[in-house]
Amino acid sequence: MFLGVDGGGTKTAFCMVDRSGRIVARAQAASSYYFSHGIELVGHVLKEGVEAVCAEAGLPLADIEYAFFGLPGYGEAARDLPVLNATPRAVLGHDRYACDNDMVCGWAGSLGAVDGINVISGTGSMTYGERLGRGVRIGGWSEMFGDEGSAHWIAVRGLNAFSRMGDGRLPEGPLAEVFRRHLDLASDLDVIDVVHNQWQGDRSRIAALSRSVAEAAALGDEVATQILTDAGRELALLVDVTRERLEFGPDETVPVSYSGGTFGAHTVLEAFASGLKNRFTNYELRHPLYEPVVGAALYAAKLAGTPLDQPALDELRTAPGTPASGEDDR
């Protein structure tokens, strides 16, 4: 049994996969992004999720051959690494695990852990790619001054457009009414109370407003459509810089895939694909093979020295919830 854990700014997903490629159990817990709530949060979330997935599988912790924990923020504060690396030990009761940033889950899942680049755009955004055993990360500089193309980035620009429409600095489009309805605003200025006072600037709740921007774009709002288009272009730029840093040759075809809920907006994915073609012709855009949490389990098997064989990988692609099954839950 291999345990995969994919942390994120909105939720933490857990899944158990056996050697035959069968997903034995799944579980979900709260966000494990600890910068806003303290590092102790990680242990609480992991304990809840691991106990839940083992209970669902009907298996003791000792039956987990190896686990991989993809944690948001991992590596972004060097002083925290000893605590983060030790936290799963207290949960599992053994040392058969590894930790890294959750970007590795997206890459391993979307490309099946082969050389290439994966771009993640959920609450935040970044790319992770590997070539000849060397990994490179680009982006992910936090919502305050980075995370271009992410759900949070889209939402903040949507809020800015809403404020400008409220003032009359922008012509009012469908986005204004979508925001008023979604946030249940008595007056436009109440958005300040909602975001700053009621939500306390919570990044996950703000990021969720990206869905309202996508809804407005679907209703024909030109400003919302441009926000989503700009997001796709920013994500394509992240990929291009990653390709350069990994030193892919000009004649090499570079596999590229994607993960994260932002790509559920067709306009973002379309602009992303178009941006890739305009930057470098030798990109091969691939539909994600597996969701990130399954990628984490695959990576656990690889780290254990017993990667799943091809029949198991094929079996895994038919599992409900995986992109290939037509039930992608992004």
Buried (B, 14 or more C-beta within 10 A) or exposed (E): BBBBBBBBBBBBBBBBBBEEBEBBBBBBBBBBBBBBBEBEBBBBBBBBBBBBBBEBBEBEBEBBBBBBBBBBBBBBEEEBEEBBBEBBEEBBEEEBBBBBBBBBBBBBBBBBBEBBBBBBBBBBBBBBBBBEEEBBBBBBBEBEEBBBBBBBBBBBBBBEBBBBBBEEEBEBBBBBBBBBEBBEBEEBEBBEBBBEEEBEEBBBBBBBBBBBBBBBBBBEBBBBBBBBBBBBBBBBBBBBBBBEBBEBEEEEEBBBBBBBBBBBBEBBBEBBBBBBEEBBEEBEBBEBBBBBBBBBBBBBBBBBEEBBEEEBBEBBBEBEBBBBBEEBEB
